[in-house]
Amino acid sequence: MTSQQLDATFAALADPTRRAILARLAEGDASVNELAEPFDMSQPAISKHLRVLERAGLVVQGRDAQRRPRKLEPRPLAEATAYLETYRKYWEASYRNLDALLAALQPPRKPKSSTTTRRRKTSRH
């Protein structure tokens, strides 16, 4: 994935409306009107969001007779996930190192004795 494609994917994902559209399309193809239903915005506004998603390659327009449903194109998401995977591995290794350091800094634990110690009752006079 080129840097420009990755930038377009992350820019498209930066908007919550576009993420919601992708979540809806993950359930199945939908028309622009179907995608606009849950939002308090006009169909042209939804179309603008769809254009951003299409330019990023995340959504493609199908053809079903008179209907032009949109569908999710998973490839850019898979490529973005692969890019992020290297950073996940880095952070996991960093956390393992931190865990080891914290464990080394802890004082050794005293083993609990198997016999129960009883407290003496003290009387006050």
C-alpha beads as a LAMMPS data file, in Angstrom:
LAMMPS data file: protein, C-alpha beads

125 atoms
124 bonds

1 atom types
1 bond types

-500.0 500.0 xlo xhi
-500.0 500.0 ylo yhi
-500.0 500.0 zlo zhi

Masses

1 110.0

Atoms # bond

1 1 1 0.000 0.000 0.000
2 1 1 1.409 3.373 -0.941
3 1 1 1.645 6.212 1.524
4 1 1 -1.000 8.127 -0.437
5 1 1 -3.431 5.187 -0.270
6 1 1 -2.789 4.750 3.431
7 1 1 -3.379 8.479 4.006
8 1 1 -6.684 8.298 2.111
9 1 1 -7.801 5.265 4.133
10 1 1 -7.022 6.852 7.497
11 1 1 -8.539 10.199 6.439
12 1 1 -11.737 8.417 5.434
13 1 1 -11.816 6.511 8.724
14 1 1 -11.299 9.699 10.749
15 1 1 -14.958 10.704 10.404
16 1 1 -17.560 8.939 12.614
17 1 1 -20.264 9.156 9.929
18 1 1 -18.025 7.381 7.429
19 1 1 -17.141 4.719 10.005
20 1 1 -20.873 4.189 10.621
21 1 1 -21.469 3.861 6.880
22 1 1 -18.719 1.230 6.672
23 1 1 -20.213 -0.620 9.644
24 1 1 -23.590 -0.662 7.868
25 1 1 -22.016 -1.876 4.619
26 1 1 -20.259 -4.663 6.533
27 1 1 -23.779 -6.068 7.048
28 1 1 -24.507 -5.993 3.300
29 1 1 -24.893 -3.800 0.234
30 1 1 -27.094 -0.703 0.529
31 1 1 -28.379 2.161 -1.593
32 1 1 -27.567 5.782 -0.808
33 1 1 -31.088 6.250 0.575
34 1 1 -30.709 3.192 2.819
35 1 1 -27.375 4.497 4.056
36 1 1 -28.870 7.946 4.744
37 1 1 -31.798 6.629 6.857
38 1 1 -30.129 6.521 10.291
39 1 1 -28.495 9.943 9.909
40 1 1 -29.926 13.392 10.423
41 1 1 -28.429 14.674 7.178
42 1 1 -29.439 15.049 3.580
43 1 1 -28.855 12.515 0.835
44 1 1 -26.324 14.871 -0.837
45 1 1 -24.354 15.019 2.417
46 1 1 -24.284 11.218 2.583
47 1 1 -23.196 11.170 -1.065
48 1 1 -20.234 13.388 -0.184
49 1 1 -19.184 10.946 2.527
50 1 1 -19.559 8.097 0.043
51 1 1 -17.316 9.872 -2.459
52 1 1 -14.582 10.132 0.191
53 1 1 -14.969 6.423 0.950
54 1 1 -14.928 5.577 -2.760
55 1 1 -11.770 7.655 -3.398
56 1 1 -10.103 5.785 -0.542
57 1 1 -11.163 2.507 -2.169
58 1 1 -13.215 1.469 0.866
59 1 1 -16.555 1.468 -0.967
60 1 1 -17.444 0.475 -4.515
61 1 1 -20.609 1.109 -6.445
62 1 1 -22.399 -1.933 -7.802
63 1 1 -25.074 -2.266 -10.418
64 1 1 -28.341 -4.101 -9.828
65 1 1 -30.827 -3.192 -12.605
66 1 1 -31.895 0.381 -11.800
67 1 1 -30.378 0.275 -8.355
68 1 1 -26.743 1.263 -7.680
69 1 1 -25.960 -0.270 -4.302
70 1 1 -22.721 0.487 -2.520
71 1 1 -20.664 -2.289 -1.050
72 1 1 -17.683 -2.536 1.258
73 1 1 -14.279 -3.142 -0.304
74 1 1 -12.219 -4.771 2.475
75 1 1 -8.758 -4.661 0.829
76 1 1 -7.782 -1.133 2.044
77 1 1 -8.865 -2.026 5.584
78 1 1 -6.747 -5.182 5.472
79 1 1 -3.754 -3.156 4.260
80 1 1 -4.249 -0.547 6.995
81 1 1 -4.492 -3.356 9.550
82 1 1 -1.232 -4.857 8.279
83 1 1 0.434 -1.445 8.621
84 1 1 -0.827 -1.070 12.203
85 1 1 0.206 -4.632 13.057
86 1 1 3.884 -3.648 13.189
87 1 1 3.087 -1.064 15.839
88 1 1 0.989 -3.528 17.843
89 1 1 3.978 -5.882 17.955
90 1 1 6.189 -3.002 19.105
91 1 1 3.824 -2.055 21.947
92 1 1 3.368 -5.663 23.047
93 1 1 7.147 -6.054 23.304
94 1 1 7.393 -2.765 25.197
95 1 1 4.728 -3.874 27.677
96 1 1 6.468 -7.226 28.186
97 1 1 9.711 -5.370 28.960
98 1 1 7.879 -3.060 31.359
99 1 1 6.258 -6.046 33.097
100 1 1 9.679 -7.680 33.510
101 1 1 11.163 -4.466 34.902
102 1 1 8.322 -3.990 37.370
103 1 1 8.609 -7.609 38.487
104 1 1 12.354 -7.149 39.073
105 1 1 11.731 -4.034 41.159
106 1 1 9.243 -5.757 43.460
107 1 1 10.631 -6.923 46.789
108 1 1 10.607 -10.694 47.149
109 1 1 7.456 -12.020 48.730
110 1 1 7.696 -13.756 52.059
111 1 1 6.202 -17.221 51.970
112 1 1 3.139 -17.616 54.128
113 1 1 3.672 -19.951 57.028
114 1 1 1.485 -22.994 57.257
115 1 1 0.805 -22.507 60.988
116 1 1 -1.577 -19.898 62.157
117 1 1 -0.201 -17.430 64.618
118 1 1 -2.491 -16.334 67.360
119 1 1 -2.487 -12.903 68.821
120 1 1 -2.205 -12.500 72.522
121 1 1 -4.978 -10.667 74.159
122 1 1 -3.686 -7.782 76.137
123 1 1 -5.693 -6.401 78.939
124 1 1 -5.727 -2.778 79.776
125 1 1 -5.641 -1.709 83.375

Bonds

1 1 1 2
2 1 2 3
3 1 3 4
4 1 4 5
5 1 5 6
6 1 6 7
7 1 7 8
8 1 8 9
9 1 9 10
10 1 10 11
11 1 11 12
12 1 12 13
13 1 13 14
14 1 14 15
15 1 15 16
16 1 16 17
17 1 17 18
18 1 18 19
19 1 19 20
20 1 20 21
21 1 21 22
22 1 22 23
23 1 23 24
24 1 24 25
25 1 25 26
26 1 26 27
27 1 27 28
28 1 28 29
29 1 29 30
30 1 30 31
31 1 31 32
32 1 32 33
33 1 33 34
34 1 34 35
35 1 35 36
36 1 36 37
37 1 37 38
38 1 38 39
39 1 39 40
40 1 40 41
41 1 41 42
42 1 42 43
43 1 43 44
44 1 44 45
45 1 45 46
46 1 46 47
47 1 47 48
48 1 48 49
49 1 49 50
50 1 50 51
51 1 51 52
52 1 52 53
53 1 53 54
54 1 54 55
55 1 55 56
56 1 56 57
57 1 57 58
58 1 58 59
59 1 59 60
60 1 60 61
61 1 61 62
62 1 62 63
63 1 63 64
64 1 64 65
65 1 65 66
66 1 66 67
67 1 67 68
68 1 68 69
69 1 69 70
70 1 70 71
71 1 71 72
72 1 72 73
73 1 73 74
74 1 74 75
75 1 75 76
76 1 76 77
77 1 77 78
78 1 78 79
79 1 79 80
80 1 80 81
81 1 81 82
82 1 82 83
83 1 83 84
84 1 84 85
85 1 85 86
86 1 86 87
87 1 87 88
88 1 88 89
89 1 89 90
90 1 90 91
91 1 91 92
92 1 92 93
93 1 93 94
94 1 94 95
95 1 95 96
96 1 96 97
97 1 97 98
98 1 98 99
99 1 99 100
100 1 100 101
101 1 101 102
102 1 102 103
103 1 103 104
104 1 104 105
105 1 105 106
106 1 106 107
107 1 107 108
108 1 108 109
109 1 109 110
110 1 110 111
111 1 111 112
112 1 112 113
113 1 113 114
114 1 114 115
115 1 115 116
116 1 116 117
117 1 117 118
118 1 118 119
119 1 119 120
120 1 120 121
121 1 121 122
122 1 122 123
123 1 123 124
124 1 124 125
